[in-house]
């Protein structure tokens, strides 16, 4: 089966599952958990393009998420712009900021790039906290209107679920298309050997910048959806801790896999909800699961799933 | 004859070490030109300067009549000067076919939007790129390995795959950095035939940095000898072999 055919089948199965999931859930609360999971998945799919495919690192993607949320929130709540326009401006502006940040920082690699993006995240966090006149400071920005598309407000949680699910599916489809292309090959090439990539004419600086901006744009899209869902944005949601959580989602889900990114994001969003029962030792159990996951699934949920699928296929052929 | 590659007065200093001093090199269009010399003579450094991966302290590089001294490595690759590496640089996160398709980078023609939404142009170009890569794999005798992960190939075949990746770019000039390193006698023999075939069937001009004298003398049109970062001799293989300076450089230093 060709990769594009496999992607199409996978996306079809995913869309079906996504569409039916709310009817299989007994509790409305789970729908809202899934919506948050979808926000995270949109960011993590983009971040996985940057980390898993292109081999770069970012410890500041929480900031791009926050920029999307705050810019759109402020434009809509404070300046009364229509939500569609506010969201679009927020995404474009965040992309431009990523472009500006990316030019100097992507000259760095490894630990240095991690430090630079970390620094960027911290600076943005400080701005969210201190620019009280615009952002509402540490107590947050309130009164952000609900998402509206073509003049219709996305009122119920169920309809919001479908809008977010559609956005995630679009991001997944675009990413899958990207990977199986000249651009995707260039990104994967510069991951393993920058010299060999250059030797066949790949402008590595340009491709690094491209994937950095694209991942920031995806994060901003998630941020816009977030702000107009909760109606509220606070700096703590977009800080360093969240950037690290995103990184954990990428790694646990599986490097260089769009499906793994979605699985990692949904799993780690839902997990704390299920761990509530452990009360005092919740964080301990959470950490334990991460350690076990990395010990037994070194290539993440996606790697584990494909290993099981292969083992089953071998067993079936033998019978 | 016209020169495809012209290097003039190339000097490279790494800190206090002079790797190359005032080296000239002319590569005739359509030729196989070899660069030989004792270890540490600066052969790979010279290839690095040609491909733009090593910064020259002084000197110029002209490719196809254009001064490319200031052009970055990727621009030279995109212009049709493609190199391979002494230590394999395989894209280990891809299949063999994808590695070679990456080689097509410079002549696959579509933009970001085409690939994000899979336009007709995207599909056409991808089909062409895939077919082209498969032809190149077939040319080096790896067609049956197209779907394997590149890192699964044995060493000798990875070398072949690198060559397939380089010629998938349809280069005008191919720079091969010790392609016979780590190959046995039979594999080296086959490599010689492959290099000649690349020149014959695709009209590619080739620069070969190589230690294996049999290979060099068998397939080269011209041989350039470097010693301690300087030009020692340049000419047809028979003449260079008889050059007393060259004999002294090799016998005097390596034969102990």
Interface residues (C-beta under 8 A of the other chain):
Chain A: X4 X174 X177 X178 X180 X181 X182 X183 X184 X185 X186 X188 X189 X191 X192 X193 X195 X196 X197 X198 X199 X200 X201 X202 X203 X204 X210 X256
Chain B: X51 X52 X53 X72 X73 X74 X75 X77 X78 X79 X82 X83 X84 X85 X89 X90 X91 X92 X93 X94 X98 X101 X102 X103 X104 X105 X106 X108 X110 X112 X115 X116 X117 X118 X122 X125 X126 X129 X165 X166 X168 X169
